[in-house]
Amino acid sequence: MTARKEFDTSIFWNINQTLTHNALYYVIVGNRGSGKSYGAKKWCIDNFIKKREQFGYIRRYKEDLKRPLEQFFKDIEHEYPDFEFKTEGEKLFIREKPANEKQKWTEKDIAGFGFVLSTANNKKSISYPNVTTLIYDEFLLDKGNQRYLPNEP
């Protein structure tokens, strides 16, 4: 495995600066590739590892969620060489690499959940007591066939 070259990361959005404002909601808008989704994911992963707090990853429609969930950890897992990542359905799992490769994943390994905004009414009676952060990714629509949902925040 070749070592990754270090490069200047100051060009990317820094979630830690944003969080100093201590707001209930943060709306982050910026150019593509500036690290918005990556930074939010990294913060959620670190928060789960340190505090065991879970997160929710929200997209508007079911078809918008499937592939991003399947690929959720692919771009960031290299930053966590002592951990394993897995996606199963709408659940996102993280755990320290076990000594026994055959060790089963457990409910304690669930770091996050994928949510579809258009079907949120189906889950309104389900509680997620350990979810402390929600990422609503790609909330702005490009021109095309998709539309905002009625009464969408």
C-alpha positions in Angstrom: 0.0 0.0 0.0 1.5 3.3 -1.0 1.5 6.2 1.5 -0.8 9.1 0.7 0.9 12.4 0.1 0.1 15.3 2.4 -1.5 18.3 0.9 -2.9 21.7 2.1 -6.4 21.0 3.5 -7.0 24.7 4.4 -8.9 25.0 1.1 -11.7 22.8 2.4 -14.6 23.7 4.6 -13.9 23.3 8.3 -16.8 22.0 10.3 -15.2 22.9 13.6 -15.3 26.6 12.8 -19.0 26.3 11.9 -19.8 24.5 15.1 -18.4 27.3 17.2 -21.6 29.3 16.5 -23.6 26.8 18.7 -26.7 27.0 16.5 -29.5 24.4 16.4 -29.3 24.2 12.5 -26.4 24.9 10.2 -27.1 25.4 6.5 -23.9 24.9 4.6 -23.8 26.0 0.9 -20.7 26.1 -1.2 -19.0 24.9 -4.3 -18.7 21.2 -5.2 -15.7 19.5 -3.8 -15.1 21.9 -1.0 -15.4 19.2 1.7 -18.9 19.9 3.0 -20.2 16.3 3.0 -16.8 14.8 3.8 -16.3 17.2 6.8 -19.8 16.4 8.2 -19.2 12.6 7.8 -15.8 12.8 9.5 -17.3 14.8 12.4 -20.1 12.2 12.8 -17.7 9.3 12.6 -15.4 10.9 15.3 -18.4 11.7 17.4 -19.6 8.0 17.3 -16.1 6.7 18.1 -15.6 9.1 21.0 -19.1 9.4 22.5 -21.1 6.6 20.8 -23.6 9.2 19.5 -25.3 8.1 16.4 -26.2 10.2 13.3 -28.8 10.3 10.6 -28.0 10.8 6.9 -31.0 12.2 5.0 -31.7 12.4 1.3 -35.0 13.6 -0.3 -36.0 10.4 -2.2 -35.4 6.7 -1.8 -33.5 6.5 -5.1 -31.2 9.4 -3.9 -30.2 7.5 -0.8 -29.4 3.9 -2.0 -26.0 4.5 -3.7 -24.7 7.2 -1.3 -25.4 4.8 1.6 -23.6 1.9 -0.1 -20.6 4.2 -0.7 -20.9 6.2 2.5 -17.5 5.2 4.0 -15.5 4.6 0.8 -13.9 8.0 0.6 -13.1 8.4 4.3 -12.3 4.9 5.8 -8.6 5.3 5.0 -8.5 7.9 7.8 -9.4 5.2 10.3 -7.0 2.3 9.9 -8.0 0.7 13.2 -11.7 0.6 12.4 -14.0 -1.4 10.1 -17.0 0.0 8.3 -20.1 -1.6 6.9 -23.4 -0.6 5.4 -26.4 -2.9 5.6 -29.7 -1.6 4.4 -30.3 1.7 6.0 -27.8 1.1 8.8 -24.2 2.3 8.9 -21.8 0.4 11.2 -18.4 1.2 12.7 -16.3 -0.9 15.0 -12.7 -1.3 16.0 -11.1 -4.1 14.0 -11.6 -7.2 16.1 -8.9 -9.8 16.9 -11.3 -12.5 15.5 -12.2 -11.8 11.9 -15.4 -13.8 12.3 -16.8 -11.7 15.1 -20.3 -10.7 14.3 -21.5 -7.1 14.0 -23.8 -6.0 16.7 -26.4 -3.3 17.4 -23.7 -1.5 19.4 -21.8 -1.1 16.1 -24.6 1.0 14.5 -23.2 4.5 14.0 -25.9 5.9 11.8 -29.1 5.5 9.8 -30.1 6.5 6.3 -33.4 8.4 6.2 -35.6 9.3 3.2 -37.4 12.6 3.7 -40.2 11.8 1.3 -41.3 8.8 3.4 -40.5 10.3 6.9 -44.1 9.9 8.0 -43.6 6.1 7.9 -41.0 6.4 10.7 -42.4 9.1 12.9 -43.4 6.7 15.7 -39.9 5.1 15.7 -37.5 6.6 18.2 -33.8 7.0 17.7 -32.6 8.1 21.2 -28.9 8.0 20.4 -29.1 10.1 17.2 -27.7 13.5 18.0 -26.8 14.8 14.5 -28.6 14.8 11.2 -27.0 15.5 7.8 -29.4 16.5 5.1 -27.2 16.1 2.1 -27.8 17.6 -1.4 -30.8 19.5 -0.2 -30.6 22.0 -3.0 -32.0 20.7 -6.3 -30.2 21.2 -9.6 -32.5 21.9 -12.6 -34.1 18.7 -13.8 -36.9 16.3 -13.1 -36.9 16.4 -9.2 -39.0 18.7 -7.2 -39.0 19.9 -3.6 -41.5 18.1 -1.4 -44.7 19.9 -0.2 -43.9 21.7 3.0 -40.3 20.8 2.9 -38.2 22.7 5.4 
